[in-house]
């Protein structure tokens, strides 16, 4: 990475506003769908779509301004879009036929009488829209890096590939496990799930650090955008990801034994 890549800060300042509007538009449409269905779990589908929308918007706006390297712009667009739309499709497929997510039901139970939807909009949709904008800072800034792709970007692509593998294969393994009636009430501890209790969250972690490396063509951009993967890492490990899921599973038969022998996040050989 270069120390000074001549980043077009003024143009990016305009484009990041358009990126925020793109993320907000996705959340507004999803909110309308959630109100119509009477179920706000649909916001989880919008999470991946929101990132894809920000990537497309940033790509188009930066193209009109002609500031960034074309190869880097296209690479980051593809990496973000593929990840976001795969995740959205998976969550939509996984949630078909189900009612409200228990997490949102518990949260919305605190809403004032008659203001459930407004409370959901403020506490769920707007919050997720803001997080999409913040986490996607590397994507937005990549569109204005004038230098061509170097070895750091290709390391990022490799890390992204590892992440997508863990996400996709882990999700597929879990889906097959749950589809077998003989596994009802059991803890999934096979395949990638024997190496880490959260292959999908670890995959997200790798994907976003990979996008960060692919996006950052200078130390200046890296320093300004590192808050994105740091925030995603916090959400996955300490926020709404691993911590909340394990809290809900703590009383399930066999989970304590599974947790004792299996790495909590980073893949490792099972203990014992």
C-alpha positions in Angstrom: 0.0 0.0 0.0 1.1 3.6 -0.7 1.4 6.2 2.0 -0.4 8.8 -0.1 -2.7 7.7 -2.9 -4.1 11.2 -3.7 -7.6 10.2 -2.4 -10.4 12.4 -3.7 -12.0 13.3 -0.3 -14.4 15.9 -1.7 -15.9 13.6 -4.3 -16.1 10.8 -1.7 -18.0 13.1 0.7 -20.7 13.6 -1.9 -20.8 9.9 -2.8 -21.1 8.7 0.8 -24.3 10.7 1.1 -25.7 8.8 -1.9 -24.5 5.5 -0.3 -26.4 6.4 2.9 -29.5 7.2 0.9 -29.2 3.8 -0.9 -29.0 1.9 2.4 -32.0 4.0 3.8 -34.1 3.2 0.7 -33.5 -0.5 1.2 -34.6 -0.3 4.8 -37.7 1.9 4.0 -38.9 -0.7 1.4 -38.2 -3.5 3.8 -40.0 -1.7 6.6 -43.1 -1.4 4.4 -42.9 -5.1 3.7 -42.5 -5.9 7.4 -45.6 -3.8 8.3 -47.6 -5.5 5.5 -46.6 -9.0 6.8 -46.8 -8.0 10.4 -43.4 -9.5 10.9 -40.1 -7.6 11.1 -37.7 -10.5 10.7 -37.6 -9.5 7.0 -35.0 -6.8 8.0 -32.4 -9.6 8.2 -32.8 -10.2 4.5 -32.3 -6.5 3.9 -28.9 -6.6 5.7 -27.1 -8.2 2.7 -29.2 -6.3 0.1 -28.3 -3.1 1.8 -24.6 -3.7 1.4 -25.1 -4.7 -2.3 -27.1 -1.5 -2.8 -24.3 0.7 -1.2 -21.7 -1.0 -3.4 -23.7 -0.5 -6.6 -24.5 3.1 -5.8 -20.8 3.9 -4.8 -19.6 2.3 -8.1 -22.0 4.3 -10.2 -21.4 7.6 -8.5 -17.6 7.2 -8.6 -17.8 6.2 -12.2 -19.5 9.5 -13.1 -16.7 11.3 -11.2 -13.9 9.2 -12.7 -11.7 9.3 -9.7 -10.9 5.7 -8.8 -9.0 2.8 -10.4 -11.4 0.8 -12.5 -10.0 -2.6 -11.5 -10.3 -2.0 -7.8 -13.8 -0.5 -8.2 -15.1 -3.5 -10.1 -13.4 -6.0 -7.8 -14.8 -4.5 -4.6 -18.3 -4.2 -6.2 -18.2 -7.9 -7.1 -16.9 -9.1 -3.7 -19.5 -7.1 -1.8 -22.4 -7.9 -4.2 -21.8 -11.6 -4.3 -21.5 -11.8 -0.5 -24.6 -9.6 0.2 -26.9 -11.3 -2.2 -25.9 -14.8 -1.2 -26.5 -13.9 2.4 -29.9 -12.3 1.6 -31.0 -15.3 -0.4 -29.9 -17.7 2.3 -31.7 -15.9 5.1 -34.9 -15.5 3.0 -34.9 -19.3 2.2 -34.1 -20.2 5.8 -37.0 -18.0 7.2 -39.7 -19.1 4.8 -42.8 -20.4 6.6 -41.6 -19.1 10.0 -43.2 -16.4 12.2 -41.5 -13.5 13.9 -37.9 -14.0 15.0 -37.8 -14.4 18.9 -35.1 -11.7 19.1 -37.4 -9.1 17.5 -40.5 -10.3 19.4 -38.7 -9.8 22.7 -37.5 -6.4 21.6 -40.8 -5.2 20.3 -42.6 -6.4 23.4 -41.1 -3.2 25.0 -42.8 -0.9 22.5 -45.4 1.6 23.7 -49.0 0.6 23.2 -50.0 1.1 19.6 -46.5 2.1 18.5 -44.9 -1.3 17.7 -44.1 -0.5 14.1 -42.7 3.0 14.8 -40.6 1.4 17.6 -39.4 -1.3 15.2 -38.5 1.3 12.5 -36.4 3.3 15.0 -34.8 0.5 16.9 -34.3 -2.0 14.1 -34.4 -0.6 10.6 -32.7 2.8 11.2 -30.1 1.1 13.4 -29.3 -1.5 10.8 -29.3 1.1 8.0 -26.7 3.1 10.0 -24.6 0.0 10.5 -24.7 -0.8 6.8 -23.3 2.6 6.1 -20.6 2.4 8.7 -19.4 -1.2 8.0 -19.4 -0.4 4.2 -16.9 2.4 4.5 -14.1 0.3 2.9 -16.4 -0.4 0.0 -17.3 3.3 -0.4 -13.7 4.5 -0.2 -12.4 1.8 -2.5 -14.2 3.5 -5.3 -11.8 6.6 -5.0 -8.4 4.9 -4.7 -6.5 5.8 -7.8 -3.8 3.2 -7.5 -4.0 -0.1 -9.2 -4.4 -3.5 -7.5 -1.4 -4.9 -5.7 -0.6 -8.0 -3.7 -2.5 -6.8 -0.6 -5.7 -6.7 -2.6 -5.2 -10.3 -3.8 -4.5 -11.4 -0.2 -7.8 -9.8 0.6 -9.5 -11.7 -2.2 -8.1 -15.0 -0.9 -9.4 -14.1 2.6 -12.8 -13.2 1.2 -12.8 -16.6 -0.5 -12.1 -18.4 2.8 -14.9 -16.5 4.4 -17.4 -17.3 1.7 -16.5 -21.0 1.9 -17.1 -21.1 5.6 -20.3 -19.2 5.3 -21.7 -21.2 2.4 -20.6 -24.7 3.4 -21.4 -24.1 7.0 -25.0 -22.9 6.1 -25.4 -25.9 3.8 -24.2 -28.3 6.4 -26.6 -26.9 9.0 -29.5 -27.0 6.6 -28.9 -30.6 5.9 -28.6 -31.4 9.6 -31.9 -29.7 10.5 -33.7 -31.4 7.6 -33.0 -34.8 9.1 -35.8 -35.7 11.6 -33.3 -37.9 13.5 -31.4 -34.8 14.5 -34.3 -33.0 16.2 -33.1 -31.6 19.6 -29.4 -32.4 18.9 -26.5 -30.0 18.6 -24.8 -29.7 15.2 -21.2 -30.7 15.8 -20.2 -32.1 12.4 -18.1 -30.8 9.4 -17.1 -27.2 9.9 -19.2 -27.0 13.0 -16.7 -29.4 14.7 -13.9 -26.8 14.1 -15.8 -23.7 15.3 -19.2 -23.1 16.9 -19.9 -20.4 14.4 -18.6 -21.1 10.8 -21.0 -18.6 9.3 -20.0 -15.7 11.7 -16.3 -16.6 11.2 -17.0 -16.5 7.5 -18.5 -13.0 7.8 -15.4 -11.9 9.7 -13.0 -13.1 7.0 -15.2 -11.7 4.2 -15.1 -8.2 5.7 -11.4 -8.1 6.5 -10.8 -9.4 3.0 -12.9 -6.6 1.5 -11.0 -4.2 3.6 -7.7 -5.4 2.3 -9.0 -5.4 -1.3 -10.3 -1.8 -0.8 -7.4 -0.1 0.9 -4.8 1.1 -1.6 -3.1 3.4 0.8 -2.4 3.7 4.5 -4.6 6.8 4.6 -7.6 4.9 3.3 -6.9 1.9 5.5 -6.8 4.1 8.6 -10.0 5.9 7.7 -12.0 2.8 6.8 -10.8 0.2 9.3 -13.7 1.1 11.5 -15.9 -0.9 9.1 -14.4 -4.4 9.6 -13.8 -3.6 13.3 -17.5 -2.8 13.8 -18.5 -6.0 11.9 -16.1 -8.0 14.1 -17.6 -6.5 17.2 -21.1 -7.3 16.1 -20.2 -10.9 15.2 -18.3 -11.7 18.4 -19.7 -9.4 21.1 -22.9 -8.0 19.7 -25.9 -9.6 17.9 -24.0 -12.6 16.6 -22.1 -15.2 18.7 -23.0 -13.7 22.1 -26.8 -13.6 21.7 -27.0 -16.9 19.9 -25.0 -18.8 22.6 -27.0 -17.1 25.3 -30.2 -18.6 23.7 -28.6 -22.0 23.4 -27.0 -22.2 26.8 -29.7 -24.4 28.3 -30.0 -26.8 25.4 -29.0 -30.4 26.2 -25.5 -31.1 24.9 -24.5 -27.5 24.3 -22.2 -27.2 27.3 -20.3 -30.3 26.2 -20.1 -29.1 22.6 -18.8 -25.7 23.8 -16.2 -27.3 26.0 -14.6 -29.2 23.0 -15.2 -26.7 20.2 -13.5 -23.4 19.5 -15.8 -20.4 20.1 -15.0 -18.6 16.9 -11.7 -19.2 15.1 -11.5 -22.7 13.7 -9.3 -25.2 15.6 -9.0 -28.9 16.2 -11.6 -30.1 18.7 -10.5 -30.7 22.2 -10.7 -34.1 23.9 
